[in-house]
Amino acid sequence: MILNFFTRANGDRVEFFVSEVGNDLMVYHHGTPAAGPLHPAILEPALANDLRIVELLRPGYGNSTRQPNRTVADVVVLADELASHLNFERYVTMGSSGGGPHALANVALSPSRCIAGMSLAGVGMFGQPDLDFLAGMGQDNHDEFSAALLGESATREYLEPMAAELKEITGPQIVDVIGSLLPVEDRESLTGEYGDNLAEDFRWSVHTGVDGWIDDDIAFTLPWGFDLGEIKNPVAIWQGATDLMVPLAHGKWLASKIPNAQVNLVEGHGHISIDEIALPNGFAWLKEKFSE
């Protein structure tokens, strides 16, 4: 697994983590703010399915040049340029949590190159009459999105104290820091190596600041920049029934808006524990799309 970057025609820097093997490309859109090194939970099922996984570090994360006022849709041109940089014409995509909308944008807006996508515990659209966005979320999310609705200054004021905690967080501390967002299934998953790896991602995500996190949060409260109903390529939706970060209603809403989506609403799993079933099965499904 390598941290690398490319420079866009306008001079912007785009960083990415990439595995070293795999004959077909999968662009991974990380969560909010779960950017960071790729770990065995995602690398092993990618390797098992001969997928070379590349994590696009969105503008503002790490040393990727910030793009203030970006929309969800703005990530698509970066994903296409990243695939070209790695010499892949076609690719599939997966987005986890806050990365889910970005993966869906990829499928919607680059259908000739992004041939299929997967949303894993991904959020639905804010401000929709048939989705109560905050219902069922833990209190931390209520507070965070209330700040995002007020703009950058309020969001920064809210996130910077959180980032100070995340910069030093260890695996055993995660439950204490984000406990309002964790059902029992997720608490049980965050033991040992898995918790340590997520803590590393949190630390990495904020090591250069909170600009990417801010811009993600604000983008989620605005129009995404594309129509879910116009998605033509295959999409899989995975959502856990006990998720307190992104409740089950979001998965159901996405499933109702995306034509012919493969829908996996999983009982007995939360936001994090769902990885153990969704990653191996979802990656195998994505791999199949290269031969269809």
Buried (B, 14 or more C-beta within 10 A) or exposed (E): EEBEBBEEEEEBBBBBBBBEEBEBBBBBBBBBBBBBBBBEBBBEBBBEBEBBBBBBBBBBBBBBBBBEEBBBBBBBEBBBBBBEBBEBEBBBBBBBBBBBBBBBBBBBBBBEBBBBBBBBBBBBBBEEEEBBBBEBBBEBBEEBBEBBEEEBEBBBEBBBEBBEBBEEBEBEBBBEBBBBBBBEBBBEBBEEEBBBBBBBBBBBBBBBBBBBBBBBBBBBBBEBBBEBEEBEBBBBBBBBBBBBBBBBBBBBBBBBBBEEBBBBBBEEBBBBBBBBBBBBBBBEBBBEBBEE
